[in-house]
Amino acid sequence: MAVTINTLRDLKAKGEAFAALTAYDATFSHVISEAGVEVMLIGDSLGMVLQGNDSTLPVTMDDMCYHVRAVARGNQGALVMADMPFMSYSTPASAMDNAARLMRAGAQMVKLEGTDWMAETITALSERGVPVCAHLGLTPQFVNKFGGYKVQGREEKAAEQMIDHACQLEAAGADVILLECVPAPLAARITQAVKAPVIGIGAGADTDGQVLVMHDMLGVTPGRKARFVKNFLAETDSIQAAIAAYVAAVKNRTFPAEEHTFKA
Ligand code: KIV
């Protein structure tokens, strides 16, 4: 049966973890959704892992729509979430136009990076039938403001502000919250504070779901490996088996382990 936002809410209510993974093309979309991954994210990480850029900033709406169409064609029932690329949601009006393009291409939810300033935009999208995931913590489109890819919310003041932002964005209409690179205790507090399902990456084992970039979990990303990444292909003999192992590890909460987690 196809995964919907209600599936994710039910899983959260039952305390059962769900798996998300990035997908960028029809073939991997087929493999990933067949493996039981609940959410496929067409991440703007494609700017790095597919296009070879050193950030996600060069990704365009045309790039996103191309990959969303491909993933939607291969999908076997996962929920299809698409990133809104840099500056495509800088005003509520541009967000609505660009979200409409992604939804027409086959997305079932859009993801936006930012904090309380996105509330008005999220309400506008939500009221018009566009489900939204609000991405907090390390938001890669802000790399130039952060001065690098750094863990966020380490200080108590910043942690409290992130909890407040998550609550505000949920109240504005966000259906899902995604937390990237935040200390595990903070991610656990946010997961408890909101009713919306919370997906984590580098956010510890207590979020409702986990996401990884597919290239990272297959161990093919060149360069330094982030702490929260695990190569599942190393322990298996096929891509299908690696994805199945990832899904199983998320569901039985053996991934992420301590070694993949930021404590403070
Ligand atoms: O672009 C992306 O793939 C993402 C994930 C890292 C969450 O936003």
Residues whose N, C-alpha, C, O or C-beta is under 5 A from the ligand:
A	BS01	KIV	T22 G43 D44 S45 I201
